[in-house]
Amino acid sequence: MLRSTWQGAAVAPDDRTGLLDAGAIAVPKPTIVIEPRTRLFDVDLSSLWEYHELVYFMVWRDVKSRYKQTVLGIAWAVVQPLLTMLVFWVVFSHFTRVPSDGLPYPLFAFIGLLPWTYFSQAVARSSGGLVGNANLIGKVYFPRLIIPLAAAIAPAIDFILSLVVLGGLMAWYGVAPTQALFALPALIFVAFAAALGVGIWLSALHVKYRDVAHLVPFIVQIWMYASPVIYPLSVVPERWRALYSLNPMVGVITGFRWALTGGEPPDPLTGTVSLVAVAALLTTGVLYFRRTEREFADII
């Protein structure tokens, strides 16, 4: 925790004039005191804003390093979900005949891939952020939460570019957005909160258990098939939907399809359970991170 104070030297009046010597007045200097946290909920989120410029530079560094010395450059942000959508279209639409709730399957799959691709990339980058910045952590003080936070923000660039492609697909299939589109910013924020919560948990665990680096790709792969990316929520038996909605991406993905194409609104129970799961992940993740943060420099 940072605490700023001001210190200045006291100046006595001149013996001859009785006035203060202007040249001898000391300018107060800020002093930053770093103190250990003693309370469980002592998070001090205001310090993140104080270092917001560092967040910007870390996001920009992540984006540049990801596409540096590549042939397609930033175009990979669009190529990856497009190729994945084509594979899903061939396998799950033509071969297995997976339903798509009345939407053209390529559009159905691409909308599901939008939040999922962002989520998976944010989790993957956040989980290895602390270990990847080990030298920085050992030399300079800054709020360590900035590292998973910046890693969760960086994939938003890819997400925005993919939205442009989605607009083209919707125009191609003649699907116009409805008034539900106004719910999209809130759904994007929920996706960000879910990715940040999972990323904070994994990044803190990764410092102590290096197995996390091997476990994360497997978790992300299984998680995708446990989310309604390639199939609609309607194929899940109704008696299992509340339990299924503990997956925070269930409410996000179904909400994205509703916000972008209209149709029947999401089940309130599904949305509520997913929101509770996101809030629990984010809250417990931050608390665990802050509890173990003091050990990072020694272990890493």
Long-range contacts (C-beta under 8 A, 24 or more apart in sequence): 1-34, 1-35, 1-36, 1-37, 1-42, 1-44, 1-47, 2-32, 2-33, 2-34, 2-44, 2-47, 2-50, 3-32, 3-33, 3-35, 4-30, 4-31, 4-32, 4-33, 5-30, 5-31, 5-33, 6-30, 6-31, 7-31, 34-141, 36-294, 37-290, 37-294, 40-287, 40-291, 41-287, 42-290, 43-286, 43-287, 43-290, 44-143, 47-143, 48-143, 48-145, 48-146, 48-149, 51-142, 51-143, 51-146, 54-142, 54-146, 55-146, 55-149, 55-150, 55-153, 58-146, 58-147, 58-150, 58-151, 59-150, 59-153, 59-154, 62-125, 62-150, 62-151, 62-154, 63-154, 63-157, 66-154, 74-157, 74-161, 77-157, 77-158, 77-161, 77-162, 78-161, 78-162, 78-164, 78-165, 80-117, 81-110, 81-113, 81-114, 81-117, 81-162, 81-165, 82-110, 82-165, 84-113, 84-117, 85-109, 85-110, 85-113, 88-113, 88-230, 92-230, 92-231, 98-230, 98-231, 98-235, 99-231, 99-232, 99-234, 99-235, 100-232, 101-232, 101-234, 101-257, 101-263, 102-263, 103-175, 103-257, 103-261, 104-173, 104-175, 106-169, 106-173, 107-169, 107-170, 107-173, 107-175, 107-261, 108-232, 108-257, 109-229, 109-230, 110-165, 110-166, 110-169, 111-166, 111-256, 111-257, 111-260, 111-261, 112-227, 112-228, 112-229, 112-230, 112-253, 112-256, 112-257, 113-229, 114-159, 114-162, 114-163, 114-166, 114-256, 115-187, 115-188, 115-191, 115-249, 115-252, 115-253, 115-256, 116-224, 116-227, 116-229, 116-249, 116-253, 117-155, 117-158, 117-159, 117-162, 118-155, 118-156, 118-158, 118-159, 118-191, 118-195, 119-191, 119-194, 119-195, 119-249, 119-252, 120-220, 120-223, 120-224, 121-155, 121-158, 122-151, 122-152, 122-154, 122-155, 122-192, 122-195, 122-196, 122-199, 123-195, 123-198, 123-199, 123-202, 123-216, 123-220, 124-216, 124-217, 124-220, 125-151, 125-152, 125-154, 125-155, 125-199, 126-151, 126-152, 126-195, 126-196, 126-198, 126-199, 126-200, 126-202, 126-203, 127-199, 127-202, 127-203, 127-206, 127-212, 127-213, 127-216, 128-203, 128-206, 128-213, 128-216, 129-199, 129-203, 130-203, 130-204, 130-206, 130-207, 130-296, 130-300, 131-206, 131-207, 131-210, 131-213, 131-300, 134-300, 137-296, 137-297, 137-300, 138-297, 138-300, 144-289, 144-293, 144-296, 145-200, 145-286, 145-289, 145-290, 147-203, 148-196, 148-199, 148-200, 148-203, 148-289, 149-196, 151-199, 151-203, 152-192, 152-195, 152-196, 152-199, 153-192, 156-192, 159-188, 166-260, 170-260, 170-261, 175-261, 177-260, 177-261, 177-262, 178-261, 178-262, 180-258, 180-259, 180-260, 180-262, 180-265, 181-259, 181-260, 182-259, 183-255, 183-258, 183-259, 184-256, 184-259, 184-260, 187-252, 187-255, 187-256, 187-259, 190-248, 190-251, 190-252, 190-255, 190-274, 190-275, 190-278, 191-249, 191-252, 193-278, 193-279, 193-282, 194-248, 194-249, 194-252, 194-277, 194-278, 194-281, 194-282, 196-282, 196-285, 197-248, 197-278, 197-281, 197-282, 197-283, 197-284, 197-285, 198-281, 198-285, 199-285, 200-282, 200-285, 200-286, 200-288, 200-289, 201-281, 201-284, 201-285, 201-288, 201-289, 203-289, 204-285, 204-288, 204-289, 204-292, 204-293, 207-292, 207-295, 207-296, 207-299, 207-300, 208-292, 208-295, 208-299, 223-247, 223-249, 227-253, 228-253, 228-254, 229-253, 233-266, 233-267, 233-270, 241-267, 241-269, 241-270, 242-269, 242-270, 242-273, 245-269, 245-270, 245-271, 245-273, 245-274, 245-277, 246-273, 246-274, 246-277, 247-274, 247-277, 248-274, 248-275, 248-277, 248-278, 248-281, 249-274, 250-274, 251-275
